[in-house]
Amino acid sequence: MRVYYDNEVDALYIKLGNKKPEGVIEISEGVNLDTTTEGKIVGIEILNASKKVDLKTLLSYTLDLDKELLSKKIA
């Protein structure tokens, strides 16, 4: 999953896979689902995103890493 934000147009895009979208379903004003011909959702577009979601939370993340696992040598 990848998240893209364009602050010039206030649009957020969440890419859920590598398949090419073939269609769009508008689920509410300014919120669109990109779908494949099989009906799988491959992306979510949110227009006027800063008014609909908390961008600070969505665009920041943390990873909890197992330090012991990271220190092991990979064969």
C-alpha positions as CSV (number, residue, x, y, z in Angstrom):
1,M,0.0,0.0,0.0
2,R,1.2,3.5,-0.8
3,V,-0.2,6.8,0.1
4,Y,0.2,9.9,-2.0
5,Y,-0.9,13.4,-1.1
6,D,-1.0,16.5,-3.5
7,N,-1.3,19.6,-1.3
8,E,-1.7,21.9,-4.3
9,V,-5.1,20.3,-5.1
10,D,-5.7,18.8,-1.6
11,A,-6.1,15.2,-3.0
12,L,-5.1,12.0,-1.3
13,Y,-4.6,8.7,-3.2
14,I,-4.2,5.4,-1.5
15,K,-2.8,2.8,-3.9
16,L,-3.7,-0.7,-2.7
17,G,-2.1,-2.8,-5.4
18,N,-0.2,-2.9,-8.7
19,K,-3.1,-3.7,-11.0
20,K,-4.2,-1.1,-13.4
21,P,-7.6,0.5,-12.6
22,E,-10.2,0.0,-15.3
23,G,-13.1,1.8,-13.6
24,V,-14.2,4.2,-11.0
25,I,-17.0,4.1,-8.4
26,E,-17.9,7.3,-6.6
27,I,-19.0,6.2,-3.1
28,S,-19.6,9.8,-1.9
29,E,-18.9,13.3,-3.1
30,G,-15.2,13.5,-3.7
31,V,-14.4,9.9,-2.6
32,N,-13.8,7.4,-5.5
33,L,-12.7,3.8,-5.6
34,D,-10.6,2.7,-8.5
35,T,-11.5,-0.8,-9.6
36,T,-10.4,-3.6,-11.9
37,T,-12.7,-5.2,-14.5
38,E,-13.1,-8.0,-11.9
39,G,-14.4,-5.5,-9.4
40,K,-11.3,-5.5,-7.1
41,I,-10.5,-2.2,-5.4
42,V,-7.0,-1.1,-6.3
43,G,-7.1,2.5,-5.2
44,I,-9.0,5.2,-3.2
45,E,-9.0,8.8,-4.2
46,I,-10.2,11.5,-1.7
47,L,-10.7,15.0,-3.0
48,N,-10.7,17.9,-0.5
49,A,-8.8,15.4,1.7
50,S,-7.8,17.8,4.5
51,K,-11.5,18.4,5.2
52,K,-12.4,14.7,5.3
53,V,-9.5,12.9,7.1
54,D,-6.8,13.7,9.6
55,L,-3.8,14.0,7.3
56,K,-1.3,14.2,10.2
57,T,-2.3,10.8,11.4
58,L,-2.7,9.3,7.9
59,L,0.6,10.6,6.5
60,S,2.7,9.6,9.5
61,Y,3.5,6.1,10.7
62,T,5.8,4.2,13.0
63,L,7.2,0.7,12.7
64,D,7.8,-1.4,15.8
65,L,10.8,-3.5,14.9
66,D,12.1,-6.5,16.7
67,K,15.6,-5.5,17.5
68,E,16.7,-9.0,18.3
69,L,15.4,-10.2,14.9
70,L,17.2,-7.4,13.1
71,S,20.5,-8.2,14.8
72,K,20.5,-11.8,13.5
73,K,22.7,-12.6,10.5
74,I,20.7,-13.8,7.5
75,A,22.2,-16.9,5.9
